[in-house]
Structure formats: C-alpha cells, structure tokens
Amino acid sequence: MKKHPVRHLILATSLAICGAVALTQAQQGTLSAADKQRRIDTENELQSIAVVERKVMMPMPDGVRLATDIYRPKNATGKVPTIWVRTPYNFNFWDIQNGVPADMNAALTAVKRGYAYVVQNERGHFFSEGNYDILGSKTDGYNTVDWLTKQAWSNGKIGTTGCSSTAEYQMGVAALGHPGYAAMNVQGFGAGVGRVGPYYEQGNWYRGGAVQMLFIAWLYGEQNQVRPMFPPNTPREDLIRASKSFDLAQHLPPVDWSKALWHLPTQDIIKTVDGPRGIFESAMPVETGGKMIQRAPNDPEWYRGGLYHDDQKLNVPGLWFMSWYDVSVGPNLALYNHVRKTASPEVAAEQWAIIAPVAHCSYTRATADTVVGERSMGDARFDYNDIVYGFFDRFLKGEKSTRLDSLPKVTYYTMGMNKWQTADTWPPAGAQPLTFFLSSAGKANSIAGDGTLAATAPDADRPDGFTYDPLNPVLSYGGNVCCTGTAVAAGAFDQRRMEARDDILVYTSDAFKEGTELSGPITPTLYVSSDAKDTDFTVKVLDVYPDGGAYNLDESIQRMRYRDGYDKPLAWMESGKVYKVTLQPLTTSNYFAAGHKLRIEVSSSNFPRFDRNLNTGGNNYDESKGVVAHNAVHHSKQYPSAVTVTVVKKAAPSTAGQAR
C-alpha cells in the first residue's frame, strides 16, 4: 500500500466484499508465516471451486483495453449473476513484496455464494490502457456491463459494490440505463455526486465554492499519466506471469501534506513536491480535458466526465452507505432523497440508506467502543455483509431476502444517544425545524467572548468583527474529511484549543433542559460584511458537554462570490454593505442530553480542509499573495443571522453509553 494519503488506505478497511480490490496491509510489510499460509490456502480453495480468468484485457470501442480478473463458480448448474468491482486501485492477485497470493477472500466469498466476481481497473491505471481521469469513463462502464451480460456464463444481471473511488463511478454508469445493470451498493460515494439540489460540489471538489484540498493530496498518487506498460500484443499468459514480478504500483516519495498544502499558488502544489503532471493542473487527453484546479463550480467540463448530476435518470435499486464524518454526507443524503423522489415508483421503493458514525469507508472498523477522533460513539457495529448479500440475492438472483425484508428504508446512528435508529424517510417523520438566532454585545470573538444562540433576534445590531489573514488561517482540527494524510485527521475533537483564537466567533445556546435529538439538515443564514472584494465565511456546528468539551458535528464554508448561485454571475462585495448568505445545509444525527449546549463557530477559514480565499477577487488558484480582510457578522431584527436545526421529538433514552 502506498504511504501517501490516497483513498485505498481507507478502502482496505471497507467491507469484505470489496476489500480485496485494495492493497492489503500485508503489502506494506512482511507477513507472518501463518498469514502467508492463510493466503496460500485461500488461493488454493478459490482455484478448486472457481474458474479463474486473470488479466482479461476487455476491449473498449476506442481500442483501449481494461485489465479485468474474473472468478466464477466452477460447478454452477446454470448461468450466474455478477458482482462487478471497478477501481483505480491496485488489485493485483499476487503480493509481490511477500511472494504469496493477495488476500482473495472477497472473490472466494462471492463464488461460494453463487456469484461471478469481476474486478477491473479504470483506464489509465496499472495494466489498463489509456489516460486516467477521475471515475474513469461512463461509456467504459456501460460497455463493461454490456460485455459481461453477453458472456455465456452470465444470467444477464450485474451488481456493483465498493467504497470511495470504487463506488463513486456507479451512479453515473447506472444512469446510462443499461438493462443488465440490476443493483448498486455505493459506500462513501460523495466524489461521484456532481450537482444535486443545492449542492454544486462536483464530486467533492468544492464546498460552497471553496476548493476541498483533499484532492490535491489524493491526485498526487493517482494522476500517473506516464507509467510503465506492456506491449498491446503481450499474450495473456505472459501478463499473468509478469504480475508476479510487476504489479505496476507507484512508490512515490512520501509527502508531509501538513506542510505541502501551504504552498502558493495552489495550482503548483503537486509540481512543488515533484509529483506527476496530470489532470489536476494540466490539459490532458481525457473527456473532461484536465485542468481541474482552473474550473469554476459550473464549468461545462464537470458535465463531461464520470460524475452523476441530478438531471440524469437514476432508476436502479440502491443500497447506500454513508457516515457522519465523511466528506459529503449532506450531498449524499440529498442524492438518496432525489432518487427516491424521481425513480419509477417500483425502484423508488427499492432504496435503502445506512448512515454510520464513522469516518470515510470505516464502517467495519466500528467496535464495541467506537471512538471517532476523541469522542466515543458506543457500539456502532452493524451486519453490513449480510445486508449486501441479501440485497444482491434479491436483485441479481431473484431470491427472497429475510434480512432485506426487515431493513427499514433509513437506518441511522444517533451520536450522543449512541444507538442505531430507523425511519422511513430522511429526515425522520415528525422532524421539525428549530431556529437559533446569533446574538452578542459585539464581542463574540473566541470562547471567552459574549456570543449566544437565542430564541429571538436582538433588537439592535452589534456586529462581531474579526480579521482574516490568509497567511494566518484558522487551522482544520478534526472534521468531516478524508485523504489529506498528515494535514487533517477526521472525526470529533474537542475544539476549545481552537476557540481561543479571536478570529473565531463563538455562539452558544443555553443548556438543553431535556434531551433533544437533532437529526436532519442544519442551515446557517448569515448577514455579513467585509472590506474585501471577496472572502469566505465558515460555520462549524458543535455539541458542548457539561464539562465544557466542544465536539464538532459538521462544518461548511461559503465563498462570497458565489453567494447568488453557482450558475449566476460572480457577486463581489462592497465595503460597508451587509449581505445575506445562506450556506448549503450541513447535516447530522446527534442527541444533546440534558445539560448539553448547541454551539456554532463562524470564521473565514478552515485550512487545509478548504483552500484559503486570498480575498483579492482574482482566480485564487494562480495567486501567491493575498490581502487581509476585515469581516463582520451582523445580528439583529434587521439582520437576523441564525442557524436552523432539525429536531426529532422522542422519548428520552437512558444515559447509558453517553460517555465520551
């Protein structure tokens, strides 16, 4: 496994059904003799029960061939359904560092259950030919489904599974409507969501128009347009044999992203660490054209690649896995709701969501005491594998599934309450909005300030001002993030150390008198001013414990030039004017026990979670110098800055399991 923060670090910890597509921990170091023998035994068992076809170079209409491994039951009495996994990551069947087979348990499990298991690399990676673009090509996906359904052993039904980039291509391909695409299981799938509802994130590239810097660290290890390849006429048996010597994996120098992401201009960060040239900063011969850092949130290039957008028909049964500390649970839930609303009635009823209290793709890491960051979430374990196979048994085999029959449409974990709950919809039925208004005497700066969240807006405007210096930004501390290596750790952390800064405005409610569940969207509306032409405003939502510990639940940002919409002309600020801005909804499910408080923080940076606005009104990505902005949040009846949360009224639970 690579030592830089690419997504297969997380993928390897995902469900067993897709875990084998990632490099296993054994490929980081030396396996024990017992582990080596287990690998050998698994491979031998697989060979005994499966027809094994490795390094099948599946042809695409443009001549590019995609490396594909196929495992199917040897003694099947009839045609079989297929579980198809497409990935940019290394699934080489041989662990070249340890001299033994890779962990083939995912393929073995699928074959034992009567499925063909097919794993394929996206074009431009490892043994697959062509040039790499994020999520590959939708047409490659369609053509792969078509090829698989036409095989003599296939029953014509294909299901997909995977987490992160092994999931994110699925929606775009499914929307093409191939009749053989029968079911999809998407896990941690945010980077496949282009535009849905109010979200123009274009695959997690943006949040509120600000660049999510995780992709800079991730693309360092992915945009390898110059790479070793075998001649196109190399016989398959030679490719299989060569796979025991060359897995074609990169071994790039490690990068300390906590330092590297500070470089300006942003467009040169990968170049500065001597990373490979590619789609991040350069024009490339791919459908979207490359130059990703130069695009705006509504550039046409975003609509030419593998992303799913909400003007596409998605009419496939879906099993959706999400997590509260992933990058984009808000857009993910918006897409789930969109499909339930727009699919045919039959398919709309065949959508299930499971939302766990973990970080990106860490579902099966949950334990009897699941700690995410610094906060205990209790026993968050769940029977994901049984549900996945119950789902596939129904839609690929046509068999009854007791587990799926008993699965509610939405299963969500409520933090603080530390328990799984169920609902027919998201948010749960009976959820009601509750608005808290920002208030202060003009000094909400830091945890020592006088900011409050009140039931009504104050009469007079006493704005809270602060200075935002792009060279001294508020640093990210925990949060809903992945893939930034040493730069940001995902999860809930006590934010008091950050709240000592004067450029963070802190607004806290009174203590809840009774337990209160917040499950659903959280919408901040701010009235702001600045002496800069353009700047950002950030919001963080927290649960404050009776002892003062303040744990982050979700966070967001808004680049002011896009406040009128991402498909509208840029909107610049004028000094002295007050502007209303509504951030895209945040979301969570958190139980505030009696004595806890709700808090929001407002600032103008959350770096390197998001790129810094240099406040100039320029392109930002190609600039090296910024200007200091003097920003303010206004709150009064004239300027009713507020945060609206979603409250679910239920009987108070016991206090067991609420320790952090």
KOLFINU-770384 format. One record per residue (C-alpha): z, y, x. Coordinates in pm, whole numbers, padded with zeros to 5 digits, always signed. Each point is the difference from the previous one (the first is absolute). Layout:
BEGIN
ZYX...
// end
This chain:
BEGIN
+00000+00000+00000-00078+00345+00128+00286+00211+00118-00112+00321-00165+00082+00080-00361-00289-00155-00186+00034-00151-00341-00014-00362+00100+00355+00041+00132+00098+00024-00365-00258-00241-00133+00150-00287+00196+00318+00035-00203-00174-00007-00336-00040-00294-00231-00072-00342+00143-00322-00009-00194-00149+00274+00218+00229-00006+00301-00234-00212+00210-00265+00269+00011+00217+00202+00235+00091-00080+00354+00331-00179-00012+00305+00083+00203-00088-00288+00228-00296+00196+00130+00236+00268+00126+00173-00238+00238+00078-00358+00077+00065-00256-00270+00274-00255+00037-00104-00362+00045+00119-00075-00354-00202+00285-00146-00308-00111+00191+00037-00350-00138+00038+00137-00353-00325+00188+00044-00177-00311+00124+00138-00206-00287-00113+00258-00255-00351+00009+00146-00018-00380+00002+00111-00017-00362-00256+00264-00096-00277-00192+00176+00105-00317-00184-00025+00145-00351-00258+00279+00035-00364+00048+00079+00031+00258+00278-00294+00234+00067+00080+00266+00255-00211+00286+00131-00244-00013-00288-00205+00315+00061-00063+00108-00358-00321+00207-00021-00014+00335-00178-00329+00142-00135-00031+00248+00289+00021-00279+00258+00362+00053+00102+00202-00324+00006+00370-00021-00086+00222-00255+00172+00153-00227-00264+00229-00304+00011-00006-00239-00297+00258-00266-00088-00049-00213-00311+00151-00318-00139-00158-00308+00158+00048-00236-00293-00050+00235-00293-00126-00177-00312-00201+00301-00108-00084+00357+00087+00288+00223+00113+00096+00366-00034+00024+00225+00303+00271+00227+00138-00181+00254+00215+00172+00219+00261-00198+00277+00171+00170+00183+00284-00059+00229+00299+00268-00194+00188-00015-00294+00236+00004-00335-00180-00121-00209+00294+00093-00364-00066+00115-00044+00359+00297+00171+00165-00153+00058+00341+00324+00125+00156+00193-00314-00083-00283-00251+00015+00066-00143-00346-00141+00053-00350+00096+00314-00189+00233-00033-00297-00225-00161-00260+00259-00032-00276-00180+00237-00239-00317-00208+00009+00197-00325-00019+00198+00117-00304-00314+00113-00184-00186-00325+00069+00299-00209-00111-00002+00191-00328-00365-00072-00060-00161+00321+00126-00260+00083+00259+00147+00258+00235-00246+00242+00158+00090+00265+00256-00252+00252+00129-00007+00296+00237-00139+00332-00118-00317+00107+00174+00053+00154+00340+00312-00201+00087+00049-00303+00221-00287-00248-00049-00151+00192-00295-00303+00208+00085-00080+00361-00086+00191+00328+00013+00353+00037-00131+00099+00230-00285+00335-00005-00183+00001-00264-00277-00336-00129+00110-00290+00024-00242+00023-00056-00374-00341-00166+00009+00123-00238+00270+00278-00097-00240-00236-00048-00292-00239-00206+00210+00283-00217+00131+00117-00077-00354-00358-00081-00090-00043-00230+00301+00325-00185-00066-00069-00058-00368-00335-00159+00085+00143-00264+00233-00032-00357-00127+00376-00052+00015+00091+00322-00189+00100+00011-00366-00131+00358-00007+00339+00175-00011+00131+00213+00285+00348+00153+00035+00114+00240+00271+00337+00060+00159+00151+00189+00290+00209+00298+00101-00090+00339+00148-00357+00002+00131-00031-00361-00113+00054+00127-00356-00139+00350-00007-00368-00093-00018+00056-00214-00309-00011+00266-00274-00329+00151+00117-00167-00340+00021+00144-00115-00332-00137+00313-00169-00354-00112+00088+00039-00259-00274-00118-00326+00155+00066-00267-00266+00144-00236+00261+00278+00243+00098+00266-00146-00229+00337+00136+00118+00153+00228+00262+00345+00012+00155+00041+00335+00174+00309+00068+00210+00082+00334+00164-00347+00120-00100+00028+00379+00020-00269+00059+00262-00257-00141-00240+00072+00260-00271-00233+00297+00028+00053+00224-00300+00205-00093-00304+00143+00242-00253+00160+00294+00180-00016-00173+00340-00280+00082+00243+00142-00195+00291-00328-00167+00100+00165-00313+00125+00329+00156+00118-00193+00237+00224+00155+00297-00180+00310+00087-00195-00031+00330-00182-00290+00088+00228+00200-00053+00320-00113-00275+00238+00224-00307+00018+00015-00057+00373+00056-00375-00022-00376-00054+00018-00024+00161+00342+00235-00259+00147-00163-00281-00200-00361+00087+00084+00084+00003+00370+00009-00378-00028-00278-00045-00255-00301+00221+00069-00133-00217+00283-00373+00068-00031-00060-00118+00357+00114-00360+00035-00103-00336+00145-00233-00207-00216-00177-00334+00029-00380-00014-00025-00116-00034-00363-00163-00338+00067+00318-00159+00138+00045-00342-00167+00300-00031-00232+00153-00282+00203-00008+00227+00306+00174+00279-00193+00271-00243-00108+00045-00119+00356-00003+00357+00131+00274+00092-00249+00241-00200+00211-00073+00231+00293-00087+00334-00161+00152+00127-00323-00160+00342+00067+00331+00178-00066+00053+00337+00162+00294+00057+00233+00018+00377+00002+00260+00185+00206+00315+00071-00203+00042+00354-00128+00320+00186-00080-00118+00153-00325+00319+00203-00037-00145+00210+00284-00374-00053-00038-00021+00132-00357+00118+00344+00117-00330+00068+00174-00221+00280-00128-00269+00010-00113+00061-00297-00224-00360-00120+00025+00052-00074+00372+00316-00210-00026-00169-00339+00042-00222+00139+00275+00305+00140+00181+00164-00345+00019-00334-00142+00119-00056-00192-00320-00342-00125-00110-00253+00234-00158-00067-00069-00365+00020+00095-00365+00310+00220+00032-00167+00281+00190-00365-00097+00063-00316-00045-00204-00065-00374-00030-00276-00218-00151+00207-00107-00302-00028+00072-00373+00246+00289+00009-00134+00148+00324+00331+00012+00187+00157+00336+00095+00292-00074-00232+00229+00272+00138-00258+00266-00087-00019-00083-00370+00168+00182-00286+00165-00197-00284-00310+00011-00221-00276-00034+00260-00290-00222-00115+00057-00237+00293+00316-00135-00166-00209-00128-00289-00247-00196+00216+00228-00257+00157+00236-00273-00109+00250+00208-00197+00063-00049-00370-00024+00311-00221+00102+00030-00362-00355+00051-00127-00069-00365+00090+00058-00279-00251+00269-00242+00120+00002-00296-00236+00161-00288+00192+00340-00165-00059+00243+00154+00249+00330-00083+00164+00124+00319+00164+00279+00006+00262+00149+00337+00098+00314+00124+00176+00212+00311-00028-00017+00082+00371-00374-00052+00040-00243+00283+00061-00138+00049-00347+00196-00163-00279-00078+00296-00229-00381-00037+00019+00039-00379-00011+00191+00014-00327-00249+00256-00134-00282-00245+00073+00186-00287-00165+00044+00213-00313-00362+00114+00016-00128-00359+00000+00227-00094-00290-00143+00296-00192-00370-00035+00084-00068-00374+00042-00117-00211-00291+00292-00088-00231+00010-00359+00124+00005+00097+00369+00236+00293-00059+00253-00258-00120-00050-00199+00321+00161+00248+00240+00342-00051+00157+00191+00234+00234+00291-00081+00230+00171+00289+00182+00243-00092+00276+00257+00213+00188-00155-00059+00342-00239+00157+00248-00372-00065+00037-00087-00369-00050+00359-00108+00065+00048-00189-00328+00107-00329+00153+00230+00172+00248+00246+00056-00283+00330-00182+00050+00330-00042-00180+00084+00341+00146-00325+00190+00030+00046+00311+00215-00288+00249-00001+00065+00262+00262+00375+00055-00029+00051-00077-00368+00084-00339-00144-00213-00103-00296+00192-00318-00073-00168-00335-00061-00366+00093-00049-00153-00345+00047-00270-00110-00243-00224-00304-00057-00328+00168+00099-00180-00316+00110+00065-00185-00325-00129+00298-00195-00313+00034+00214-00096-00363-00046+00089+00007-00369-00234+00297-00030-00283-00178+00181+00057-00326-00187-00062+00183-00326-00299+00210+00094-00176-00220+00256+00078-00347-00141+00057+00080-00365+00338-00172+00006+00315+00104-00179+00260+00180+00209+00357-00005-00122+00100+00249+00270-00269+00248-00098+00076-00047-00370+00358+00111+00066-00094+00295+00222+00039+00343-00166-00276+00254+00053+00220+00207+00229+00278-00138+00220+00173+00273+00198+00303+00021+00224+00248+00277-00071+00171+00120+00315+00366+00096-00028+00029-00243-00288-00144-00253+00245-00161-00227-00254-00340-00104-00132-00091+00137-00342-00297-00048-00229-00210+00206-00237-00323-00017-00194-00122+00332+00140+00051+00245+00283+00203+00206-00039+00219-00227-00213+00006+00051-00376+00247+00266-00107-00027+00194+00325+00056+00371-00053-00064+00304+00222+00298+00198+00125-00050+00331+00177+00224+00154+00263-00059+00362+00100+00035+00130+00354+00263+00268+00040+00187+00184+00273+00136+00339+00097-00283+00028+00252+00140-00222+00274-00092-00364-00068-00076-00048+00367+00148-00323+00140+00270-00226-00138+00245+00287+00048-00198+00222-00238+00053+00082-00368-00296-00178-00158+00062-00183-00328-00191-00191-00265+00097+00139-00340-00076-00066-00366-00155+00343-00046-00194+00240+00217+00196+00297+00138-00060+00341-00154-00075+00190+00319-00223-00101+00287+00188-00031+00328-00265-00176+00211+00091-00233+00282-00198+00094+00308-00055-00198+00319-00219+00007+00307-00256-00272+00062-00116-00027+00359-00269-00269+00050+00125-00049+00356+00351-00076-00128-00062-00205-00315+00253-00195-00204-00016-00350+00140-00056-00303-00220+00311-00213-00033-00055-00320-00192-00214+00013-00308-00284-00170-00184-00227-00073+00293-00152-00266+00218-00196-00051+00316+00116+00292+00216+00174-00213+00260+00271+00186+00187-00068+00320-00194+00156-00074-00341+00216-00285-00129-00041-00091-00366+00290-00018-00241+00307+00185-00125+00204+00190+00259+00292+00239-00032-00172+00340+00012+00305+00213+00079-00097+00031+00364-00333+00152-00111+00159+00223-00262+00176+00198+00272-00326+00189+00054-00039+00345-00155-00367-00066-00077+00099-00268-00250+00108+00128-00342+00253-00230-00166+00057-00012-00377+00263-00239-00139+00104-00082-00355+00351-00045-00129+00131-00353+00024-00124-00228-00277+00285-00066-00243-00147-00334-00097-00240-00240+00161-00361+00121-00032-00320-00192+00069-00300+00197+00124-00308-00221-00033-00338+00165-00013-00180+00311+00121+00174+00296+00160-00196+00325-00024+00099+00307+00204-00128+00341-00110+00063+00284+00243-00058+00374-00004-00063+00101+00358-00116+00282+00221-00105+00037+00363-00129+00257+00243-00253-00258+00125-00347-00058-00141+00075-00369-00039+00310-00211+00046+00165-00317-00129+00301-00073-00218+00182-00332+00021+00242-00165-00241+00237-00289+00062+00209-00167-00274+00339-00148+00090+00300-00190-00134+00323+00161+00122+00299-00235+00021+00358+00110-00071+00073+00001+00375-00290+00241+00059-00258-00247+00130-00345+00111-00119-00268-00269-00017-00367+00081-00047-00185-00158-00294-00348+00153+00018-00175+00296+00158-00315+00206-00040-00186+00305+00120-00249+00257-00129-00248+00195+00210-00027+00330-00182-00375+00046+00046-00045-00297-00239+00256+00108-00261-00269+00066-00262-00155-00345+00044-00187-00200+00261-00334+00050-00172+00053+00377-00031-00067+00287+00244+00266+00045+00267+00281+00227-00115+00148+00226+00268+00335+00173-00023+00067+00373+00013+00319+00138+00147+00242+00118-00268-00146-00211-00281+00183-00286-00168-00197-00316-00076+00077-00293-00222-00067-00340+00152+00060-00341-00156+00014-00286+00246-00152-00337-00075+00264-00222-00160+00245-00185+00218+00153-00319-00140+00295-00234+00038+00246-00224-00180+00353+00091+00100+00336-00029-00173+00233+00294+00058+00348-00138-00056+00266+00233-00138+00100+00242+00275-00344-00002+00164-00220+00311+00008-00372+00072-00009-00135+00215+00283-00334+00138+00099-00094+00153+00330-00278+00257+00032-00163+00101+00324-00348+00048+00146-00035-00296+00235+00077-00370+00025-00151-00089+00335-00151-00235+00112+00003-00159-00345-00250+00276-00086-00201+00221+00229+00125+00352+00063-00164+00286-00182-00073+00256+00271+00008+00270-00271-00325+00166+00113-00226-00093-00290-00234-00168+00249-00111-00362+00015+00335-00103+00146-00138-00321+00157-00185+00189+00276+00261+00268+00070+00250+00013+00284+00198+00309-00094+00181+00091-00318+00191+00291-00146+00358+00011-00122+00032+00023-00379+00285+00163-00187+00024-00196-00323+00218+00025-00308+00085-00195-00312+00061+00210-00310+00215-00110-00294+00072+00191-00321-00105+00005-00361-00317+00175+00117-00045-00254+00283+00156-00323-00131-00021-00223+00306+00109-00345-00111-00014-00373+00049-00059-00227-00300+00124-00355+00033-00035-00300-00230+00323-00137-00145+00039-00346-00153+00302-00035-00226+00172-00337+00031+00347-00143-00004+00184+00065+00324-00004-00298+00236+00292-00127+00200+00063+00169+00332-00049-00322+00195-00265+00020+00268-00006+00379+00027+00132+00023+00353-00245+00146+00243
// end
